[in-house]
Amino acid sequence: MKNRSIKIGILSLGLGMVFFSIGCKKFLDENPDRRTEINTIDKLSQLLVSAYPDRHYFTFAETASDNAEDKSGPLALENNEPFISLYNWNVPEGSDNGTPAEYWNACYRAIANANQALQSIEQNNFGAAANQYKGEALVARAYAEFMLVTFFSDPYEIKGANNGMGVPYPLVPETTTRPTYERGTVASTYAQIRKDLEEGLPLLKGSTYLVPHYHFTEQAAKAFASRFYLFTGEWNKVVTNVNEIYTDGNFKTKIRQYTGELYPLSYDEHRIAYTKAEKSWNLLLASTYSTYQRGKGGAGYARYSFGETVKNYYAANTVFGAPFRNRYGIYSSSPPNYTTNKFNEYFYVTNIQANTGRPYIMAPILTADEALLNRAEAYIRLAKETTDASYYTLAINDLNDFASTRIVNYVQATHGLTIAKAKTYFNVTDDYEAMIQALLQTKRIAFMQEGIRWMDILRHKLAVKHNFIATDGTETFKTLAPGDKRRVFQIPQDAINAGITPNPR
């Protein structure tokens, strides 16, 4: 299965913190001989600033999931693309902000820069000083490829053949005008991700950066590893990697402190603190061009987004016996348009005289919160596979630690989770089912508007139900069932035009 040119952006050399990389030109529009020569450690470190996707997946992952709803029918203030197509599980046209196609291109731009860094390391005698940058490039490439295969290929089946189409995995910078790529299989894509991750992670030990949370530090890489091994079903590796993120093992004081540090903040202050690089809970942040927080965005007036029903779930009592504290708000005093108030929009001015530029948000793409809940799930899975109930106790400890930072006036005797409590709440009789439901509820609420829910929908084969409100107010529903081909996002049309095999529909 031969495929041709992936559309990726021109190689960019970051100077300081690069907010946006150029996406309008193809990488090979630039003569390879004229590309910036990476011949010093300083240039290498600057290049790797651009080895991370400069777009996020929040819009399309959230809109396709059960975290979105038809808020008010055709009378909605904004009934716009790409939300219409995404909510109906159709393919949006073009590669505008928030589309899967835009994210595909951003990931391959990041991979191109990682590949250039790796080639420069190989060609120059940098010595041990380049180890952390080699590790960063390998893990950054693995991360981008993992996100691509998650969104654009069939879900990974634990112990399955995984012979569906993977995604192209370029390992060297493009040097010809029309390189040929193969999509390979899901299995081969995961194998190469594993190779990059497991080779790169040890090189990050002792790495130092001016602003660590913009780079794959050892902590961030282990958080990514915990996500990867959760998908592959290697539960002990999930536990090991999470255990090694903090030497003192203390997650309780390092995850998002909704009832502590974040509690007294105003809404404006909360948005800034939530994605601040100095905060312990943000293990990896990416600066992403985004209109997500604007009126037409997923955290604004868009018809298919965060509405009344989803808000009621977000603010309701949890399995712990109380709601999680949050800072959701009504967008511009206009219900049923809600926002979780997590992201602060910044504006990067490109023309001072015209006062024009591009909006962006700092996207938390790996957090201590996710890592802790990844470990909780791994313990639950181990309890089932080994029939050792002590693993449930470990999972409950993690979930209780998490809840204690989310429930105001948390008291262990009142709010502490037990298996019996979870069985009653979810009306199930099986220990494993009760604990998995508790975990999934916790994650859905905790990561609302952050795209994590879609990953759980894929891994746990959850059906997604969407409502549709007609002009006369009548409501109908559609369901996206496990196995439906529309659960795999389509690759960009320009990639298809270049010869890459599209996903079946």
URLIN-V84293 format. One record per helix or strand of 2 or more residues. SS is the DSSP state (hx for helix, st for strand). FROM is the first residue (numbers start at 1). LEN is the number of residues. If there is no record, write none. Layout:
ss: <SS & SS>
from: <FROM & FROM>
len: <LEN & LEN>
This chain:
ss: <st & hx & hx & hx & hx & st & hx & hx & hx & hx & st & hx & hx & hx & hx & hx & st & st & hx & st & hx & st & st & st & hx & hx & hx & hx & hx & hx & st & st & hx & hx>
from: <2 & 27 & 32 & 41 & 58 & 69 & 73 & 83 & 100 & 127 & 180 & 186 & 212 & 218 & 235 & 267 & 282 & 304 & 308 & 329 & 331 & 338 & 346 & 356 & 368 & 390 & 412 & 419 & 431 & 452 & 464 & 475 & 485 & 493>
len: <3 & 3 & 3 & 10 & 7 & 2 & 3 & 5 & 24 & 26 & 3 & 19 & 3 & 15 & 9 & 8 & 8 & 2 & 8 & 2 & 3 & 2 & 6 & 12 & 19 & 15 & 4 & 8 & 16 & 8 & 6 & 6 & 3 & 5>
